Structure formats: C-alpha cells, structure tokens
Amino acid sequence: MDIEIKEIQNDADEIERVKKFLYEQIRIVYDIGPTPKFHYDIEGLDEYYVLPKRSCFFAAYDGDKIVATAGIRAYDMDFEFFRGEYTEDNTASIWRLMVDENYRRKGIARILVKHTEEFAKKVGYKQIYLHTHRYLESGLPFWKSQGFVITVEEDDYDETSHMIKII
C-alpha cells in the first residue's frame, strides 16, 4: 500500500470525486444521505476549503482511489460556551476526517491530522477545535491520542464532545 496525501485544488472533477467519497462514507457510518443542514460544507467544498487562504482539504489516495479525507478551516461555529474564546483568527477547525473501512488502523488518519496541524501552524492559527460523538467507537480515543482534550461534553441527541488542541 502506497498512500499519497494530496491537497485538493480548485479542480471540478477532483472536487466531485471527494464529494462522492464523503457522501459514501457518511452513508456507511451514519446511515444518512446528503443533508444540507449538516453537509453544506461538502456541497461548497471549494468555498469552505479550497479557495480561502487559511483553509485546506486533504485527500489520501491509494493509486487513483480516495481512501481518506480531512479538511481544516477557520472556526466558524457559534457555540455560546466558546464565544470570545475561539475565533476565526486564532482557532482552526478540523472537519470531515473520514477513512474508508478497508484502510482503517493503518495510520492514515494520523498522517492526515499531522498535515492539518502543519497547515494550521503555517497560516497562523494557535489552536484547533473539533467535535466528535461518543457513539462513534473510536472517535474519542483517537482524538485523545492526537493530543486533543475534551472541553465540553453535551448530553444532546448526538452525544457531542467538543475538543481542543493548542498547536
């Protein structure tokens, strides 16, 4: 297995391939189809990750096949408990870390996280925010192993855990 990590460029065909991969992974993991409320950034992949200078989207390729993805962009959430603490100037957010089930436990996610962290440092972010869900078996253990710490755990329907890492 020879995995290559590529930064997604403003190429319509490549962006469509990434979208197809993401929606397939979402269908497998969450058993839902494209949902604008939750997947607006996928539909606007170029607008959210490719065109802004402080955003980036990576894909891991095995030959011509996309096997994993990760995006990073300025923090743009509006959680009341983080107002004033996390801003688009000082905080990046990791999004869409998805790995094809046949490629899991091979270190690809760790490599993608490293790429997102290096990018975030390079463009001047001080910390990286993400949220995951406690019902995802490997979510919290993976992120903790990458140095992220839980800041808030919600008892919402999605069992959301908010995490941060100073970089």
Beta strands, then each sheet from edge to edge (+ up, - down):
strand 1: 3-7
strand 2: 56-62
strand 3: 65-74
strand 4: 91-99
strand 5: 127-133
strand 6: 149-153
strand 7: 160-166
sheet 1: 1+ 2- 3+ 4- 5- 7+ 6-
end
